[in-house]
């Protein structure tokens, strides 16, 4: 097949490489000329994706970024001319970012522009698949009329339109492509069948004996079902983490080890409680519940969980304030980790922003450290960079970078308080330092803790 992948970002480029390594001729289309140039040179434009560099070198072409140059030299060539690439393709896969504001309200600007480019090049017989996570109904009500209007073709007879959500994590895309079933949902049975045939030709799957349906390509029956499946799986995680955070806050108040509780609860197969922590970040979990709420504003459970998780950075800073005697004014507070999760150089919706803001409002002198960012890069975010070995009064762990696991109080001269938001540090290495873990009691159960429970229970009984 000839395939165009529209959007050569952290998901789109690995997908294009995967398709090319499966033996197909692939055009990677992107509006960023620099990215196009790097891909054609066999150079990965962003670091951190396992195997991408070596695989890209295997399949990269020698195109010049033009429509005429695409396809020369290797099985994958990049171009800035989306319409021309689409006109020469049997299938089009769209992985263009859907931007959202700080309330995760969707901005379809880039996707609309890409869709209009696709429509200009669309020819009869083409399969068009959107993989960008979308609010339910977007494929049918937005992309279908836009593609038809721009191409003069009719979906379902002249071309087929399908939604198939990406289900991978950056850093391990190739591994995840093999591990998880590929979900598809068409606007017609014929379109869905064509999508199943397409993905079976471009993906390879690991055996999954735990899946009754088996691993492979799953047709969910409609584009809406496929759209909702992606929102449901990520919203579940946000709601689960919100519950874990509330369990953790309750347990910490009453001297209960919530991690023991979670391990015990999860020892039977019907409980899958996640872990509490300082923040939920990234492109997915903080965002997709909001996209679900876009369709279902009455989903009170989803809304409450999102609000609970969004409040965790301020809650964590509150722990630091309390442990420091009720005042952080003028104290040097180090936030460990700008990334939203360990091992990834990405700050999308990272908890670092709310943590730094809350510390600043508490009067602290805030410094940020991250092994994946240079001091200049951190300064670009408006933060003062911290180097290990410099004096510090308080340390807050925001990202679970592996490099932090072996740190000790010697790395932070003068440190008085540590609040571990990821349960990563070794408490034994911080002897003499006030050490708290988000979601975990500083001390065991106490008479006061039991008394507080009795009071709360009595109040609840009176309310009943």
C-alpha positions as CSV (number, residue, x, y, z in Angstrom):
1,X,0.0,0.0,0.0
2,X,0.8,3.7,-0.2
3,X,0.0,5.4,3.1
4,X,0.1,9.0,4.2
5,X,0.5,9.7,7.9
6,X,-0.6,13.3,8.6
7,X,1.3,14.7,11.6
8,X,4.9,13.6,12.4
9,X,4.8,14.2,16.2
10,X,5.6,11.8,19.0
11,X,2.8,9.4,17.9
12,X,2.6,10.1,14.2
13,X,6.3,9.6,13.4
14,X,6.6,6.2,15.1
15,X,3.4,5.1,13.4
16,X,4.8,6.1,10.0
17,X,8.0,4.2,10.8
18,X,6.0,1.2,11.9
19,X,4.0,1.2,8.6
20,X,7.2,1.5,6.6
21,X,8.9,-1.3,8.5
22,X,5.9,-3.5,7.7
23,X,6.8,-3.1,4.0
24,X,4.6,-0.3,2.8
25,X,5.4,3.0,1.1
26,X,4.8,5.8,3.5
27,X,4.5,9.6,3.1
28,X,4.9,11.5,6.3
29,X,3.1,14.9,6.0
30,X,3.8,17.7,8.4
31,X,3.6,21.5,8.3
32,X,6.9,21.9,10.1
33,X,9.6,22.0,7.4
34,X,12.4,21.4,9.9
35,X,10.7,18.1,11.0
36,X,10.3,17.1,7.4
37,X,14.0,17.8,6.7
38,X,15.1,15.8,9.7
39,X,12.9,12.8,8.9
40,X,14.2,12.7,5.3
41,X,17.7,12.8,6.7
42,X,17.0,9.8,9.0
43,X,17.3,12.0,12.1
44,X,14.7,11.7,14.9
45,X,13.4,15.2,15.6
46,X,12.7,14.5,19.3
47,X,14.5,12.3,21.8
48,X,13.3,9.6,24.1
49,X,11.3,7.2,21.9
50,X,12.7,3.7,22.2
51,X,14.1,2.4,18.9
52,X,12.8,5.3,16.9
53,X,16.3,6.5,15.9
54,X,17.5,3.1,14.6
55,X,14.2,2.2,12.9
56,X,14.0,5.6,11.2
57,X,17.4,5.2,9.7
58,X,16.3,1.8,8.3
59,X,13.3,3.3,6.4
60,X,14.1,7.0,5.8
61,X,13.9,8.3,2.3
62,X,15.9,11.0,0.6
63,X,13.0,13.3,-0.3
64,X,13.5,17.1,-0.3
65,X,10.2,18.0,1.4
66,X,8.3,18.6,-1.8
67,X,5.5,16.5,-3.2
68,X,7.7,15.4,-6.1
69,X,10.5,14.4,-3.6
70,X,8.3,12.3,-1.4
71,X,8.8,8.6,-1.9
72,X,12.4,8.8,-3.2
73,X,15.1,6.7,-1.6
74,X,13.3,4.7,1.1
75,X,10.0,3.4,2.3
76,X,9.4,6.5,4.3
77,X,9.7,10.1,3.0
78,X,8.4,13.3,4.5
79,X,6.7,16.2,2.8
80,X,5.0,19.5,3.7
81,X,2.5,19.0,0.9
82,X,-0.3,17.0,2.5
83,X,-2.7,17.2,-0.4
84,X,-0.2,15.8,-2.9
85,X,0.8,12.9,-0.6
86,X,-2.9,12.1,0.0
87,X,-3.6,12.1,-3.8
88,X,-0.9,9.4,-4.1
89,X,-2.1,7.2,-1.3
90,X,-4.5,4.3,-0.6
91,X,-4.9,5.1,3.1
92,X,-4.5,8.2,5.2
93,X,-3.9,8.2,8.9
94,X,-4.4,11.4,10.8
95,X,-2.5,12.1,14.1
96,X,-2.6,15.9,14.2
97,X,-2.8,17.4,17.7
98,X,-6.1,18.5,19.1
99,X,-5.2,21.5,21.2
100,X,-7.1,22.3,24.4
101,X,-7.1,25.3,26.8
102,X,-6.5,25.2,30.5
103,X,-10.0,23.9,31.0
104,X,-9.4,21.3,28.2
105,X,-11.9,22.9,25.9
106,X,-11.1,21.6,22.4
107,X,-9.6,23.9,19.7
108,X,-9.9,22.1,16.4
109,X,-7.9,24.7,14.4
110,X,-4.9,22.5,13.4
111,X,-7.1,19.4,12.8
112,X,-9.5,21.5,10.6
113,X,-6.6,22.8,8.5
114,X,-5.2,19.3,8.1
115,X,-8.6,17.9,7.2
116,X,-9.1,20.6,4.5
117,X,-5.7,19.7,3.1
118,X,-6.6,16.0,3.0
119,X,-9.9,16.8,1.3
120,X,-8.1,18.6,-1.5
121,X,-6.1,15.5,-2.3
122,X,-8.7,12.9,-1.6
123,X,-9.4,10.4,-4.4
124,X,-12.0,7.6,-4.8
125,X,-11.2,4.4,-2.9
126,X,-9.2,6.0,-0.2
127,X,-9.5,5.0,3.5
128,X,-9.2,7.9,5.9
129,X,-8.5,7.1,9.6
130,X,-8.4,9.6,12.5
131,X,-6.3,8.5,15.5
132,X,-6.3,11.7,17.5
133,X,-8.5,11.4,20.6
134,X,-11.8,13.2,20.0
135,X,-15.1,14.1,21.7
136,X,-17.7,11.5,20.8
137,X,-19.4,12.2,17.5
138,X,-16.6,14.3,16.0
139,X,-15.7,11.8,13.2
140,X,-19.3,11.7,11.9
141,X,-20.4,15.3,12.5
142,X,-17.3,17.3,11.8
143,X,-14.8,15.3,9.7
144,X,-17.3,13.6,7.3
145,X,-19.0,16.8,6.1
146,X,-15.6,18.6,5.9
147,X,-14.0,15.9,3.8
148,X,-17.1,15.6,1.5
149,X,-17.3,19.3,1.0
150,X,-13.6,19.7,0.2
151,X,-13.4,16.7,-2.1
152,X,-16.7,16.5,-3.8
153,X,-16.7,12.8,-2.9
154,X,-19.3,10.9,-0.8
155,X,-18.3,9.0,2.3
156,X,-19.3,5.3,2.3
157,X,-19.3,5.0,-1.5
158,X,-16.4,7.1,-2.8
159,X,-14.2,6.9,0.3
160,X,-14.3,5.4,3.8
161,X,-13.9,7.3,7.1
162,X,-13.0,5.5,10.3
163,X,-11.9,6.4,13.9
164,X,-9.2,4.3,15.5
165,X,-7.8,5.8,18.7
166,X,-4.0,5.7,19.5
167,X,-3.5,3.7,22.7
168,X,0.2,4.1,23.2
169,X,2.5,6.0,25.6
170,X,5.4,8.1,24.4
171,X,8.7,6.4,25.0
172,X,7.3,2.9,24.3
173,X,5.1,3.4,21.2
174,X,6.5,0.4,19.3
175,X,6.1,-1.9,22.3
176,X,2.5,-0.7,22.9
177,X,1.5,-1.1,19.3
178,X,2.1,-4.8,19.7
179,X,0.7,-5.1,23.2
180,X,-2.8,-3.7,22.9
181,X,-5.7,-4.5,20.5
182,X,-6.3,-1.9,17.8
183,X,-9.8,-0.5,18.1
184,X,-11.6,0.6,15.0
185,X,-15.1,2.1,14.3
186,X,-16.4,3.0,10.9
187,X,-19.3,5.1,9.6
188,X,-20.2,2.0,7.5
189,X,-19.6,-1.7,7.7
190,X,-17.6,-1.6,4.5
191,X,-15.4,1.2,5.9
192,X,-14.8,-0.8,9.2
193,X,-13.9,-3.9,7.2
194,X,-11.4,-1.9,5.1
195,X,-9.9,-0.5,8.3
196,X,-9.5,-4.0,9.9
197,X,-7.8,-5.1,6.7
198,X,-5.5,-2.1,6.8
199,X,-4.4,-2.4,10.4
200,X,-3.8,-6.2,10.0
201,X,-1.4,-5.3,7.2
202,X,0.6,-2.7,9.1
203,X,0.7,-3.9,12.7
204,X,1.9,-7.1,14.4
205,X,0.5,-8.2,17.7
206,X,1.8,-10.1,20.7
207,X,-0.2,-13.1,21.9
208,X,-2.6,-12.1,24.8
209,X,-4.0,-15.2,26.4
210,X,-5.8,-13.0,29.0
211,X,-8.1,-11.6,26.3
212,X,-11.1,-13.8,25.4
213,X,-11.3,-12.0,22.0
214,X,-7.6,-12.3,21.4
215,X,-5.2,-9.6,20.5
216,X,-5.5,-7.9,17.1
217,X,-7.8,-5.5,15.4
218,X,-11.2,-5.1,17.1
219,X,-14.2,-3.6,15.2
220,X,-16.4,-1.8,17.8
221,X,-19.3,-1.3,15.4
222,X,-19.3,2.5,15.1
223,X,-17.0,5.5,15.1
224,X,-18.8,6.7,18.2
225,X,-18.0,3.5,20.1
226,X,-14.3,3.7,19.2
227,X,-14.3,7.4,20.2
228,X,-15.9,6.6,23.5
229,X,-13.6,3.7,24.2
230,X,-10.5,5.9,24.3
231,X,-12.2,8.5,26.5
232,X,-13.6,5.7,28.8
233,X,-10.2,4.0,29.4
234,X,-8.4,7.2,30.2
235,X,-11.3,8.7,32.2
236,X,-11.4,5.5,34.3
237,X,-7.8,6.1,35.3
238,X,-8.5,9.7,36.3
239,X,-11.5,8.7,38.4
240,X,-9.5,5.8,39.9
241,X,-6.6,8.1,40.8
242,X,-9.1,10.6,42.3
243,X,-10.5,7.9,44.5
244,X,-7.0,6.8,45.5
245,X,-6.1,10.4,46.4
246,X,-9.2,10.7,48.6
247,X,-8.4,7.4,50.3
248,X,-4.8,8.7,50.8
249,X,-5.8,12.0,52.4
250,X,-8.3,10.2,54.7
251,X,-5.7,7.6,55.7
252,X,-3.0,10.2,56.3
253,X,-5.3,12.1,58.7
254,X,-5.9,9.0,60.8
255,X,-2.6,7.4,60.8
256,X,-3.4,4.6,58.4
257,X,-0.9,3.3,55.8
258,X,-3.0,3.6,52.6
259,X,-0.4,1.8,50.5
260,X,-0.9,-1.3,52.8
261,X,-4.6,-0.8,52.3
262,X,-4.3,-0.6,48.5
263,X,-2.1,-3.7,48.3
264,X,-4.5,-5.6,50.5
265,X,-7.5,-4.5,48.5
266,X,-5.9,-5.3,45.2
267,X,-5.0,-8.8,46.3
268,X,-8.4,-10.0,45.0
269,X,-9.3,-9.7,41.3
270,X,-12.2,-7.2,41.6
271,X,-10.2,-4.3,43.0
272,X,-7.7,-2.3,40.9
273,X,-7.1,0.8,43.1
274,X,-4.3,3.1,41.7
275,X,-1.8,5.1,43.7
276,X,-2.3,8.5,45.2
277,X,0.2,11.3,44.2
278,X,0.9,14.9,43.8
279,X,-0.5,15.4,40.3
280,X,-2.0,13.8,37.2
281,X,-0.3,15.2,34.1
282,X,0.3,14.6,30.5
283,X,-1.6,14.9,27.2
284,X,-4.1,12.2,28.1
285,X,-5.4,11.7,31.7
286,X,-6.0,15.3,32.7
287,X,-7.5,16.2,29.2
288,X,-9.7,13.3,28.0
289,X,-12.1,13.3,31.0
290,X,-12.8,17.0,30.0
291,X,-13.4,15.9,26.4
292,X,-15.9,13.3,27.8
293,X,-17.6,16.0,29.9
294,X,-17.8,18.0,26.7
295,X,-20.4,15.4,25.6
296,X,-21.7,14.4,29.0
297,X,-21.8,17.5,31.3
298,X,-23.9,15.6,33.8
299,X,-21.2,13.1,34.6
300,X,-20.8,14.2,38.2
301,X,-18.4,11.4,39.2
302,X,-16.0,12.3,36.4
303,X,-16.2,16.0,37.2
304,X,-15.6,15.4,41.0
305,X,-12.5,13.2,40.3
306,X,-11.0,15.7,37.9
307,X,-11.5,18.5,40.5
308,X,-10.0,16.3,43.2
309,X,-6.9,15.5,41.1
310,X,-6.5,19.1,40.1
311,X,-6.4,20.1,43.8
312,X,-3.5,17.7,44.7
313,X,-0.6,20.0,44.0
314,X,-2.1,22.6,46.4
315,X,-2.8,19.8,48.9
316,X,0.8,18.7,48.7
317,X,2.1,22.2,49.2
318,X,-0.2,22.4,52.2
319,X,1.6,19.4,53.7
320,X,4.9,21.2,53.2
321,X,3.6,24.3,54.9
322,X,2.4,22.4,57.9
323,X,5.6,20.4,58.2
324,X,7.6,23.6,58.0
325,X,5.8,25.1,61.0
326,X,3.0,26.8,59.1
327,X,5.2,29.2,57.1
328,X,7.3,28.9,53.9
329,X,8.0,32.6,53.7
330,X,11.5,33.1,52.4
331,X,12.4,29.4,52.5
332,X,14.2,27.8,49.5
333,X,11.9,25.2,48.3
334,X,13.1,22.8,45.6
335,X,10.6,21.1,43.3
336,X,12.1,17.9,41.8
337,X,10.7,17.2,38.4
338,X,9.3,19.5,35.7
339,X,8.1,16.6,33.5
340,X,4.6,15.2,34.1
341,X,6.0,11.8,34.6
342,X,9.4,10.2,35.1
343,X,11.6,9.4,32.1
344,X,9.7,11.7,29.7
345,X,10.8,15.2,28.7
346,X,7.4,16.7,28.5
347,X,5.6,19.2,30.6
348,X,2.1,19.0,29.2
349,X,-0.4,19.6,32.0
350,X,2.4,18.8,34.4
351,X,1.8,19.2,38.1
352,X,4.9,21.4,38.3
353,X,3.0,24.5,37.2
354,X,0.3,24.3,40.0
355,X,3.0,23.3,42.5
356,X,5.3,26.2,41.7
357,X,2.3,28.6,41.8
358,X,1.1,27.3,45.2
359,X,4.6,27.5,46.7
360,X,4.9,31.1,45.3
361,X,1.6,32.1,46.9
362,X,2.9,30.6,50.2
363,X,5.9,33.0,50.0
364,X,8.5,30.4,49.2
365,X,11.6,31.0,47.1
366,X,11.0,28.3,44.5
367,X,13.6,26.5,42.5
368,X,13.0,23.6,40.0
369,X,15.2,20.7,39.1
370,X,14.8,18.1,36.3
371,X,17.6,15.9,34.9
372,X,16.0,16.0,31.5
373,X,16.1,19.8,31.2
374,X,19.0,22.2,31.1
375,X,19.1,25.2,33.4
376,X,18.4,27.4,30.4
377,X,15.4,25.4,29.4
378,X,14.0,25.6,32.9
379,X,14.6,29.3,32.9
380,X,12.5,29.5,29.7
381,X,9.5,28.4,31.7
382,X,10.2,31.3,34.1
383,X,11.7,29.1,36.9
384,X,15.0,29.4,38.7
385,X,17.0,26.2,38.2
386,X,18.4,24.2,41.1
387,X,21.5,22.1,41.1
388,X,22.0,19.2,43.5
389,X,24.3,20.2,46.4
390,X,23.0,23.7,46.7
391,X,21.3,24.7,50.0
392,X,17.6,23.9,50.4
393,X,15.1,24.2,53.2
394,X,12.3,22.1,51.7
395,X,12.1,19.5,48.9
396,X,9.0,18.5,47.0
397,X,9.1,15.5,44.7
398,X,6.9,16.2,41.7
399,X,8.1,13.7,39.0
400,X,9.3,10.1,39.5
401,X,12.5,10.3,37.5
402,X,14.6,7.2,38.2
403,X,17.6,9.5,38.9
404,X,15.9,10.7,42.1
405,X,15.5,7.3,43.7
406,X,19.0,7.3,45.2
407,X,19.0,10.9,46.6
408,X,19.7,11.6,50.2
409,X,19.8,14.6,52.6
410,X,23.4,15.2,51.6
411,X,22.2,16.3,48.2
412,X,20.2,19.1,49.8
413,X,22.4,20.8,52.4
414,X,20.3,22.3,55.2
415,X,17.1,20.5,54.2
416,X,14.5,20.4,57.0
417,X,11.4,19.0,55.2
418,X,10.8,16.6,52.4
419,X,7.4,15.9,50.9
420,X,7.6,13.0,48.5
421,X,4.7,13.3,46.0
422,X,5.5,10.1,44.2
423,X,6.6,7.7,47.0
424,X,10.0,7.5,45.4
425,X,12.7,8.5,47.9
426,X,14.2,6.3,50.6
427,X,13.2,7.7,53.9
428,X,16.1,6.1,55.6
429,X,18.4,8.4,53.6
430,X,16.8,11.4,55.2
431,X,17.4,10.8,58.8
432,X,16.7,13.8,61.0
433,X,14.5,15.4,58.3
434,X,10.8,15.8,58.5
435,X,9.7,13.3,55.8
436,X,6.2,13.0,54.4
437,X,4.7,11.0,51.6
438,X,1.6,12.1,49.8
439,X,-1.2,9.7,50.8
440,X,0.7,8.1,53.6
441,X,0.5,8.9,57.3
442,X,3.7,10.3,58.9
443,X,3.1,8.1,62.0
444,X,0.9,5.1,62.8
445,X,-2.6,5.1,64.2
446,X,-3.0,7.2,67.3
447,X,-5.7,7.7,70.0
448,X,-6.4,11.1,68.5
449,X,-6.9,9.5,65.1
450,X,-9.4,7.0,66.5
451,X,-11.1,9.9,68.4
452,X,-11.4,11.8,65.2
453,X,-13.0,8.8,63.5
454,X,-15.5,8.5,66.4
455,X,-16.4,12.2,66.1
456,X,-16.9,11.9,62.3
457,X,-18.9,8.8,62.7
458,X,-21.1,10.4,65.3
459,X,-21.7,13.4,63.1
460,X,-22.6,11.2,60.2
461,X,-25.0,9.3,62.3
462,X,-26.7,12.5,63.5
463,X,-27.0,13.6,59.9
464,X,-28.6,10.4,58.9
